[in-house]
Amino acid sequence: MKLCSNVVGLIAVFSGLGVAAPTWPSAIDELEDVMFLNAGYKSKGFGGHVTPCSFSEFGVGRQTAAEWLRIGFHDMATTNIFFEPHGGIDSSIAFELNNGENLGPGFVSTLQTYSALYNSRLSVSDIIALGVYASVRACGGPVVPIRGGRIDATAAGPQGVPQPQNPQGTFVNQFARMGFNTVDMIQMTACGHAIGGVHSEFFPEIVPAGTAPNGYALFDNTPEFDNNIATRYISGPNTDPLSVGPSVAATRNADTVVFTADKNVTIQAMTNPTTFNTVCSSILQRMIDTVAPTVNLSDPLVPYEVKPSGLQLTLLSGGAQITFSGDIRVRTTTRSAASILSVQIIYKDRTGGVGGTITTTTVSGTATGFDDSFAFYGFSANIPATTSISSFTVVVVGTGGLSTTYSNNGAGFPIQDSVIALAPQSCLSGTNLTVVAAVRTGITSAVSLDVTQKVARTGGVPVPALANATVTMVKGATIGPYAIYSGSSTIASAAGTKYGVSSGTFADDFKDPASLGATCAPIGTVASSSTSSSVVSTSRSSTSSRASSTTSSTAVPTPIHKPVVGKYSFQGCFTEGTGVRALAGAAFVDYANMTSEICASNCAAYEYWGIEYYGECYCGDELAASSTQAPLDDCNFICPGNPNEYCGAGNRLELYRLTSAATSSRSSSSVRSTSSASTVRSSSSVSSRSSTAPTSTPTLAIKPKVGNYVRQGCYTEGTGVRALAGAQYVDYVGMTLEICASNCAGTTYFGVEYGGECYCGQTLDATSVPAANQLDCSFVCPGDASEYCGAGNRLELYMLGAASSSSSRVSSTSSVRSSSSTRVSTTSTRSSSSSRSSTAVSSSRSSSSTRLSTSSSRLSTSTSRSSSTSQSSSRSSTSTKLSTSSTRSSSSTRVSTSSSRSSSTVRSSTTNTSKSSSSTRASSSSTRVSSSTTKPVSSTSASSTAVPTLRIVPSAGGYNYIGCYTEGDGVRALGAASFPSDTNTVESCVASCAGYKYAGMEYGRECWCADEFGAGSLLVPNADCSMTCAGDPYAYCGAGNRLQVYQKAGTGSASTSSSRSVSGSSSTSKPASTTSRAASSTSKPATLSTSTTSSAAPQGTQAIKPTIGAYSYYGCQTEGTDIRALTGGFFFNETAMTLEMCAANCAGFKYWGVEYGAECYCGNEFQVGSVAVPHTDCTFPCPGNALEFCGAGNRLSSYVLTV
């Protein structure tokens, strides 16, 4: 970069030595981020468009820096200080591109670049002004001070941009109209022409075609910002195309006409480089500060010495605590990051009293601008919800013992906790944005979801408008000191959209929906370590824009108690049972979308169902005797999925019963197992809500027995392998020993680790041994505080006892064991099997509510022999274990739209009737079931009217979905054949591509086929493929530059997957093992969880990959000490994991790593105890690409974000 003699002095002023430090939050905070964070962590990348100075991303013959400087002048040049509208820098140029005064593509491309950064807190006109600063600074020129607060115009201004053919008098009058005198005119022209040139395409009279390289003649001999325009004009050689050459004869030598207006006095003075830069800094600032009299500009921007970034409050389970997280940005321009020992956050409680101190040494990342550098110190701490937080100060502790306190100009950095948008519980599914918020119970004002979107303008205007929509949110349960609200809105695209929640003067706003997961986590899920770029503050920044917007208010409908829902009739409003659930059969939770129809569909196998707390659905065949009828008005919570319905209330059930109970095959006299029923309640309980029933305080103790399993002790994990290598389930919110036992029913062993991880297996690996200290298993189960659930690298291990009632053992010589691992987003699965025996009648009902982030609903319909002669009932996830040899087949299916029931009858010499129903409950999202229910019964099926749901079609016409892909690098990703159609569907496209290996849908209506991918096509998150099919509005068909790709079944082995769910640690998805084991062979069927790319078996040598996309190899890391090394999120794929898959799943996190070959973990920091170990420790090959290393036991092959 070319520095000028006076730059150091200007930087000193710009660094705050002559300007008051800003107070946070400020209306210019977004502008400040864009201005000073050019590269690195949380950078906006603004300066990258003009660095280096000669750069243009649009090809040769253009210079972006010059185009940015030019658009600043052209936008201002129509100013008329004598009349209204005054004009000035107001982005009106966006509406003036066709008036003949603004020629060339640079105006459109510049405005398109600016529009990407434009939002409700950053006007296009402020970006135009900032573009002048960036263009000059990137080219080595002086600092042009920047103020914020400009307001965008919504229509074109008058004409009046100076043209090269104008006479001198016209130029003088035009600049006078703008508010500048003759000297100003000369200075502004010289400074404006310090970079750039003239294009022959648009000004052939000045630069004839073929006379300049690439048709572009520079004003002087360099692309940098220097005073050559002045020195060469005065002393030669003068090559300025607006001063010499063809422009003279064409009377378009405008620079000579302007410079001679005072007989060259001003331009002569500017031959001094110091004078030139001082003058340019001043005149260009005056140019961009030319605004309408009604606009109040801020003070010149200087970087904060300390600035909060991405602050987030998140309500935790039970409402007793709040997680406070984010980054503290520290300016390191004059002090190095190495000189900072730690950063302390000293906070006050919500009343202004003493709160506590949070200390961090974690550097989340660093960033740089043109003249400044910054380090971001990340933190995450839990604070009591009752006392909470109101403000904080920051103390930067130096290595030499010197501490500097930053009090935000004495005011403290404010935080409001009255309204909190709960990011983990909110989600973006396709175009549906669902937002869940926690609002202090004392707040009485209406709670609103506010969404701002960019809407394209007509007429070729390259700058979109901002459209605002307001939706009234629905109140639900009360958790601790907060009431939970939810609301939904449809958005066209996550790009450029912002949302927030407000109530009265309180708001948690300016949030990015692109950071949300595709599924909403249940209420009470522990906050993810990933924080959004939103700011929780006591003030709401005003929008610096006059852009057109629309505001809509959703009318509050009148809800009713529905008398009939399907085959069920309303019974009234009922209380919960005393110390027991009123309905103890099964439970489902969906705080964002619950309706009566969804609950009825989920409970279709039961006599009763009821909704409580607006989002909790309970099923049962009998109502607890202690549940009594309450006044109808008690059930006053509105259903979040249908504001026309009531969905119970706190401790109140909106109760329905099968209209013709006599038709039910279940008897109300069935004997129920108490221990089994408790398992169901634990599995389906809502951990975020405290029960109103009186309970005794549990005593924490080792459980010697859980159901039919006997405790073996506290065991280590295996050496380089899992101790238990069967199915795996995760529930960090509600895990209990009973839940794990239920999930592992039929296996010989189960064990719980890390508090919330459940592992199953038929054998225990030989390298897993009793821990030397049996007290190592010290983690308390999150779902039952009276139980231990292992610890880090420690399993609370149980083994099936000799007498087992949960699995029938028979002496068959060959048997089949089938397990189905189902990943549920909007569905529940029910299965029943019936076996008859002539010697005994045994009726058992098994039901379980399984939290499915990784869970498998094990459904078995197989022949069994039983010697039982008594009637019993047990609740477990049924699995009939048949000896002597077994073939286990499993599949992982992502179901999105329906609820299914299946039953089969197997006859043998004995009579044994059993009925099992298994319901699934996602821990990463609430189980959302559509009203469409398909019920095959004994090979006969009947269907109710289906309500379609937008979905990814998993398979069609012999093709399986493998992911969302970009187009190739300059080539089509799939270019062998094309079948565009306005009736395009997934089914029609794969049919058209029947002769090819791959079929892909793009832009909704385009169908592409090929046998191989074009170079540069990359796997991206499924959410990128967001356009619906032209012929099917309920299926996705790619998007712009995005292909929904399907592969013909049987044409390759799975290698990568784009099943992406960036979410918190308790809302992750962990598919169960899909390994099928026969007596003498092993097969791995492809999964349908979301997507799998297929490729030929890899050829080459296994090696450490130095880079994966934007990530670079970080090293082989251990797990943390009693905690996961990376806690942001995790994803499992035991058949197809690759480094690329993990990188795609963890996009947005700073770090990710793969462990045990198939486990992908994400996070923004490594937790305590995770250390680097030799690279040779990470030796497991990736199952989806044997040429890559995917960690090992307790070892992560880790990568860090570098671009």
LINBELBEL-V147120 format. One record per helix or strand. SS is the DSSP state (hx for helix, st for strand). FROM is the first residue (numbers start at 1). LEN is the number of residues. Records with the same first field share a line. If there is no record, write none. Layout:
SS=FROM-LEN + FROM-LEN
This chain:
hx=7-11 + 29-8 + 46-5 + 64-13 + 92-4 + 106-12 + 124-15 + 168-11 + 182-11 + 213-3 + 228-8 + 246-4 + 254-9 + 265-5 + 273-16 + 317-3 + 337-3 + 513-3 + 596-7 + 632-3 + 661-3 + 674-11 + 737-7 + 774-3 + 986-7 + 1022-3 + 1139-7 + 1175-3
st=39-2 + 119-1 + 122-1 + 197-3 + 216-3 + 306-10 + 321-11 + 340-9 + 354-7 + 363-6 + 373-12 + 391-8 + 403-4 + 413-2 + 419-3 + 427-3 + 432-9 + 448-8 + 465-8 + 474-6 + 482-9 + 498-6 + 506-7 + 517-1 + 535-3 + 553-1 + 560-1 + 564-2 + 568-8 + 586-4 + 608-5 + 616-5 + 629-2 + 638-2 + 642-5 + 649-1 + 652-7 + 705-2 + 709-8 + 728-3 + 749-5 + 757-5 + 770-1 + 780-2 + 784-5 + 791-1 + 794-7 + 815-10 + 829-9 + 843-9 + 857-1 + 886-10 + 899-9 + 910-1 + 913-9 + 933-5 + 940-4 + 951-1 + 955-2 + 959-8 + 977-2 + 998-5 + 1006-5 + 1019-2 + 1028-2 + 1032-5 + 1039-1 + 1042-7 + 1053-4 + 1069-2 + 1075-3 + 1082-3 + 1088-1 + 1093-3 + 1107-2 + 1111-8 + 1129-4 + 1151-5 + 1159-5 + 1172-2 + 1181-2 + 1185-5 + 1192-1 + 1195-7
